[in-house]
Amino acid sequence: MLKVLVFMPVLGAGLVAILPGRFAGWMWRLAFFFALAALGYSFWLAAHFDPLGPAIQMHESRPWNVRLGSYFALGIDGISLSMLLLTALLTMIAVLMSRRMEDGKRLYFTLILLLESAMFGVFTARDWSLFYVFWEATLLPLFFLIDRLGGLNRQRAALNFFLYTLGGSVFMLVALLFLYDAAPGHSFAMGDMAAGGRELPLNTQLLIFAGLFLGFGVKMPVFPLHGWLPLAHVEAPSPVSILLSGVLLKMGAYGLIRAAETLPAALLAAQDWLMVIAMVSLLYGGILAWRQQDLKAMVAYSSISHMGVVLLGIATLNVTGMTGAVMQMVAHGLTAATLFLIVGLLYQRTHSRDLADYGSLLGRAPRFAFFIAFGLLAAIGLPGSAGFIAELHVLVGGFGRWGGWVLIVCLGMLIGAAYGLRVIGRLCGKGEAMTISDMTRTETSAAAILALAIVVLGVWPAPLLDLIAGSVGRIAGLFGA
């Protein structure tokens, strides 16, 4: 069942790649069909998933390299299923927003679908060697999407992204080899490596966790491993930024949750240090976002701040905090996608991302004004949005572990409100009206889908909370929570 989902986009990419040039107009239709089919199939999987059932469901395993103990093993729990749904939805939105692309259409849609397949693989892999292969497989499509189709500094941005991520992956690979050596029977299966990892001495667990954290921390990213993010976001095409911020960053947090299952003693020992890194990332990203005039850079730096909230939720190692972390992963994916979508559309019309070049959108482009205000308020965590539910869980979980220190999170939220309201005041205030065409029906539909998802999860979060409750409970149980 899961192999169909993982390889469905590969089939779409192959068909787009071999489509004759005279049918160039069909490339978008074909890519959108496969993106929509993957989304529908993801919802079908969700309908057949039992939140109260076994820890790993729809499991399938085939020998890959028996001598090395490596298997093509796939399976999902509530956390990975929520990430699959997010990936499928945002890929569909990214393809929908690429309808008017003219240059490099064949390369672009082929790479987008290959990237979707690799992301599906990361979230479904139940073998660490397979996880690593899919993890690295996301690099090549993103590198060429930025390098070939990005902005003026695209080559520097693509190289920075590639080297940062590859450098972090080297540490992750070494850590996985240490775990492989400790696993019973020398197996890369996640269950076997977790069983072996828990028996390791604390110092060895800490050393292995440090390697994994470097690999996952670069992707999240957390301070000071974030250097690639702002430049990559600014130079990448806007639909690619939707996937980069909405899904790729969540891969790092997802990997960290899997590391918590594997090395619980190391997480307990490093818990306070993770909290410090999370707080620094939260404040650092918020302050830098506050200082930005470039709208895309502002959203990029705000992502560092929001991923700090995710790291803090994971570091609590209790049910409430980790539930908030997973909720924040979904909420930030939706809000960041909304903001990058709107900022990208504004740039297409004005060829500027500088806030000083913009006037009021209310008079000429009320749809733009509504969705930019909605996206920024949702990013702040306004009640009624998914971000509010997520941040509330993280605050409660953090207070249970560190007490009054969580007030630092409130300071980060105030900084977020400051730069969010500044942009709203500029673009939705009573100043001089901009001469700009409003959003089209297709663009409005894409933004409305994301906005609806944010509101539904903010008003009725129970389905998502129920989906992840069993998985979060099992992980928190390793720490006595």
Sequence and secondary structure as in RCSB ss.txt:
>XXXX:A:sequence
MLKVLVFMPVLGAGLVAILPGRFAGWMWRLAFFFALAALGYSFWLAAHFDPLGPAIQMHESRPWNVRLGSYFALG
IDGISLSMLLLTALLTMIAVLMSRRMEDGKRLYFTLILLLESAMFGVFTARDWSLFYVFWEATLLPLFFLIDRLG
GLNRQRAALNFFLYTLGGSVFMLVALLFLYDAAPGHSFAMGDMAAGGRELPLNTQLLIFAGLFLGFGVKMPVFPL
HGWLPLAHVEAPSPVSILLSGVLLKMGAYGLIRAAETLPAALLAAQDWLMVIAMVSLLYGGILAWRQQDLKAMVA
YSSISHMGVVLLGIATLNVTGMTGAVMQMVAHGLTAATLFLIVGLLYQRTHSRDLADYGSLLGRAPRFAFFIAFG
LLAAIGLPGSAGFIAELHVLVGGFGRWGGWVLIVCLGMLIGAAYGLRVIGRLCGKGEAMTISDMTRTETSAAAIL
ALAIVVLGVWPAPLLDLIAGSVGRIAGLFGA
>XXXX:A:secstr
 HHHHHHHHHHHHHHHHHS GGGTHHHHHHHHHHHHHHHHHHHHHHHT  TTS SSEEEEEEEEEGGGTEEEEEE
E HHHHHHHHHHHHHHHHHHHTTTT  TTHHHHHHHHHHHHHHHHHHHHB BHHHHHHHHHHTHHHHHHHHHHHS
 TTHHHHHHHHHHHHHHHHHHHHHHHHHHHHHSTTS  BHHHHHHHHHTS HHHHHHHHHHHHHHHHHHTT TTS
 TTHHHHHHHS HHHHHHIIIIIHHHHHHHHHHHHHH HHHHHHHHHHHHHHHHHHHHHHHHHHHT  BHHHHHH
HHHHHHHHHHHHHHHH SHHHHHHHHHHHHHHHHHHHHHHHHHHHHHHHHS  BGGG  B TTT HHHHHHHHHH
HHHHHT TTSHHHHHHHHHHHHHHHHHGGGGHHHHHHHHHHHHHHHHHHHHHHSSS B       HHHHHHHHHH
HHHHHHHHH  HHHHHHHHHHHHHHHHTTT 
